[in-house]
């Protein structure tokens, strides 16, 4: 591929953040915008200088100028829209969570391979320089015995929820909830580092029988246990700590960003940060640009193997806590 010609689905804040980095990255540009709202679509296209705005999905996917579709719609729409884009011959970058069920992830991965198309999970963690650093330094703390993660970020939409509205992020009809949103990052980093756990159990705080606004996920591995707290209804200190028999690693600001890595043993202490740019999405856009333009399909497909395991964990945790999405009960 010589150039990524992007078509976007969605108009939320994450789309703006991605496109801010697209603007400063060679080899990728915004070609078209899809939105159900003509006004929102025009506003986004005007801000980022795209010439085309679509409100019809089929027409959008037939546009031959677009070779890659970026999907940032509500969670429950990801699977259907990704499948449509792949069937239309488009490469796809899909926001987390990639889909809502493990079987969907496996199906989409198989379809992408069959059609020889890129399919990338747009979770920044895997593309961060500090992630590779963290992986490489794990042996220094010896056998891992505990992992303690917290990602708490009070959501403005939670206020709307308590006032009687049901925003998509808290709406089970759209695959909402804290586990699928904010705690996703904790699950992803655990699986990316240690693989799929043997046992999973989720203890959610359910708001008025709607969705989990916070909760704690426990993952049991063969030789250690991992606890991940995720909340959209509280404030907290975000962190990710891996405790071993010879020391510990503390990740500043937690799994969503890996802002700094502190490695402590009985005799040493070191703080390292390889991310000069504080914007984690900068590294995601740069990495995906390089992978696509270098036709590195296998590296992208290897990343999907992690995604499939993450979806298995999330689905098992949800259903174990009796959190179901449409068509699952």
Buried (B, 14 or more C-beta within 10 A) or exposed (E): BEBBBBBBBBBBEBBEBBBBBBBEBEBBBBBBBBBEEEEBBBBBBEBBEBEBBBBEBEEBBEBEEBBBBBBBBBBBBBBBBBBBBBEBEBBBBBBBBBBBBBEBBBBBBEBBEEBEBBBBBBBBBBBBBBBEBBEEBBEBBBEBBEBBBBBBBEBEBBEBBEEEEBBBBBBBEBBBBBBBBBBBBBBBBBBBBBEBBEEBEBBBBBBEEBBBBBBBBBBEBEEBBBBBBBBBBBEBEBBBBBBBEEBBBBBBBBBBBBBBBBBBBEEEEEEEBBBEEEBBBBBBBBBBBBBBBEEEBEEBBEBBEBBBBBBBBBBBBBBEBEBEBEEEE
